[in-house]
Amino acid sequence: MTKEFEIGINLLKRVQKELEELSQAQDRLTARKIVNSIVNPITASAYQIRVGDGPYKEELLENLLKLVKEMRELSDMNGVRETIKKLLELLKEVEETSTEKKEG
């Protein structure tokens, strides 16, 4: 895992709580407030992961770019929820993979 990729993963971890809150948001105003607070770290994470190299890179990028687009529009909250769910699952898998490599 390259340093850039690690930075991208760490940015995602930093906003993980807000992503979970966004996936639970019931109205667009609440969702918009959360989006405004995390859109820059999410975009920066996508860039760092794109220039770096690590496990699940393509899947992470695909979901990050999709999430950025959905966050800008906020027209399909169910789509946002699904993308966040996939992204958090991938983040967990990346963490498990890197833990296994460190132990092994």
N, C-alpha and C positions, 0 to 999 in steps of 0.2 A: 504494500500500500504506500503510495507516494505521499509526500508532505501535503501537497495541494489537496489530494483526495481526503486526507485526514482533517484538514481545515474545513472542507465542505461538510464532512460528517459531523464535526464538532459544532458547526453553525446550526445544523439540523437538530442536534441534541439540545442546543441552547433554546430553541423555540418549540421543542416537542410539546411542552405543556400548553402553549398557545395554539398549536395545531390541534391538540385534543379538544380544547375549548371551542375552536372554530368548527370542528366536526359535530359539536353538540349545539351550536348556536341555533336559536329558534327563529330569529328575525334578521332581516338584512342589515338593520342599523347596528346591531351587536356584531354581526359578521364583518361589516365594513370597518368597525373600530379595531377588531382583532387583525384583519387583513392589513390595515394601515401600519400596525405595529410590527408586522413580520414580513412584509413583502420584500424589503431590502435584504434581510438575512437569507431569505429563501432564494432570491435571485443570485446573491453572492455565493451561496452554497452550490447552486446549479453551475455557476462558472467554475468554481474550484474543482468540482467533481469532473466537469468536462475536460479541464486541462490536466487533471491528475489521472491516476490509474489505481484501480482497486476492485474488490469483489462487487458484483452486481452493478457495475458502472452504467451499462446501457439501460437497465431497468430503472435505476435511480433517476437517471437523466430524463428518461421518457416521462416518468411520473412527476418529476419536479417541473419540467417545462409545461406539462399539462396543467399542473396546479397553479403555476404563475398565470397562465391564460385564464383559468377558471376564476382565480381570485380577482383579476382585473374586471371581469364581466359580472360575476356573482349572480348570473341568471339561473344557474342550475345547482342549487344547494346539495341535492343528492349526488351529483357528480363530484362536487367538492369533497363531500364526506367519503365517497368511495376512493377517490384519489388519495386522500389523507390516510385512509385505512391501509391502502397498498404501500404507501410511502413509509408509514410507521412499521409495517411488517418487514419491509426491506431493510430499514434501519436496524431493526432487531437482528436480522440475519447477518448483516455486515458486522455488527458488534460480536455476535457469536463466532463468526468466522475468524475475526481478528483475535479473539480470546483463545480460540483453539490453536491458532498459529503461534501465539506467544507461549502457550503452555507446552506445545509440541516441539 
